[in-house]
């Protein structure tokens, strides 16, 4: 098997996983349950979708939403100094109170 073919085969699962994350975030946006901020690294969502979840779920969810935000706002990511410098925040959609933050450097922090 050629090197390029092997690299494509190994990359396929990661691409599929990323595509699934994008789909899930887009589905939540279509339902009106989640809104990505186009100007800042943040999103708002209904607290009811957040409450009762354990920290591991919240960390994974926030990291995934951050990845989708970064992919869809590449110019803003560049302006902010790259993905490694960004702290992504999730806020309650009704009260605008912070629910949590995520960054690659420090991970998830709940409020």
C-alpha positions as CSV (number, residue, x, y, z in Angstrom):
1,X,0.0,0.0,0.0
2,X,1.3,3.4,-1.0
3,X,2.2,6.0,1.7
4,X,-0.5,8.4,0.5
5,X,-3.2,5.7,0.5
6,X,-2.2,4.7,4.0
7,X,-2.3,8.3,5.2
8,X,-5.7,8.8,3.7
9,X,-7.0,5.6,5.4
10,X,-5.6,6.7,8.8
11,X,-7.0,10.2,8.4
12,X,-10.6,9.1,7.5
13,X,-11.8,8.4,11.1
14,X,-10.6,11.8,12.4
15,X,-12.3,13.6,9.5
16,X,-15.5,11.6,10.1
17,X,-15.4,12.5,13.8
18,X,-14.9,16.2,13.1
19,X,-17.7,16.1,10.5
20,X,-20.0,14.5,13.1
21,X,-19.1,17.3,15.7
22,X,-19.9,20.0,13.1
23,X,-23.2,18.3,12.3
24,X,-24.2,18.1,16.0
25,X,-23.4,21.7,16.6
26,X,-25.3,22.7,13.4
27,X,-28.3,20.7,14.6
28,X,-28.3,22.5,18.0
29,X,-28.1,25.8,16.2
30,X,-31.0,24.9,13.8
31,X,-33.1,24.0,16.9
32,X,-32.3,27.4,18.4
33,X,-30.7,25.7,21.4
34,X,-27.2,27.0,20.7
35,X,-25.9,30.2,19.1
36,X,-22.3,30.7,18.2
37,X,-21.1,34.3,18.5
38,X,-19.6,35.4,15.2
39,X,-17.3,38.1,16.7
40,X,-16.0,36.5,19.9
41,X,-15.0,33.0,20.9
42,X,-18.2,32.2,22.7
43,X,-21.7,30.7,22.4
44,X,-25.0,30.9,24.2
45,X,-27.2,27.9,25.0
46,X,-30.1,27.0,27.2
47,X,-29.0,26.2,30.8
48,X,-31.4,23.2,30.8
49,X,-29.1,21.5,28.3
50,X,-26.2,22.1,30.7
51,X,-27.6,21.4,34.1
52,X,-27.3,17.8,35.4
53,X,-24.3,17.0,33.2
54,X,-21.0,15.9,34.7
55,X,-17.8,17.8,34.2
56,X,-16.4,15.4,31.6
57,X,-19.5,15.9,29.4
58,X,-19.3,19.7,29.8
59,X,-15.6,19.6,28.9
60,X,-16.1,17.5,25.8
61,X,-19.1,19.5,24.8
62,X,-17.4,22.9,25.2
63,X,-14.2,21.7,23.4
64,X,-16.3,20.4,20.5
65,X,-18.3,23.6,20.2
66,X,-15.0,25.6,20.4
67,X,-13.5,23.5,17.5
68,X,-16.6,24.1,15.4
69,X,-16.4,27.8,16.2
70,X,-12.7,28.0,15.3
71,X,-13.3,26.1,12.0
72,X,-16.1,28.5,11.0
73,X,-14.3,31.7,12.1
74,X,-10.7,31.2,10.9
75,X,-10.0,34.9,10.3
76,X,-11.1,35.7,13.9
77,X,-8.9,32.9,15.2
78,X,-6.0,34.3,13.4
79,X,-6.7,37.8,14.7
80,X,-6.8,36.4,18.3
81,X,-3.4,34.8,17.9
82,X,-4.4,31.2,17.0
83,X,-6.3,28.4,18.7
84,X,-3.8,27.9,21.5
85,X,-4.4,31.5,22.8
86,X,-8.2,31.5,22.8
87,X,-10.4,31.0,25.8
88,X,-13.9,29.9,24.6
89,X,-16.9,30.7,26.8
90,X,-20.4,29.3,27.0
91,X,-23.1,31.5,28.4
92,X,-26.7,30.9,29.5
93,X,-29.0,32.0,26.6
94,X,-31.6,33.6,28.8
95,X,-29.5,35.3,31.6
96,X,-26.1,35.6,29.8
97,X,-24.5,34.2,33.0
98,X,-21.3,32.2,32.3
99,X,-21.6,28.4,32.3
100,X,-18.0,27.5,31.6
101,X,-14.9,28.1,29.6
102,X,-12.5,26.0,27.6
103,X,-9.0,26.5,26.3
104,X,-6.4,24.1,24.9
105,X,-3.9,25.4,27.5
106,X,-6.0,25.0,30.6
107,X,-8.9,22.7,29.7
108,X,-12.4,23.2,31.0
109,X,-13.4,25.4,33.9
110,X,-17.0,25.4,35.1
111,X,-18.7,28.4,36.6
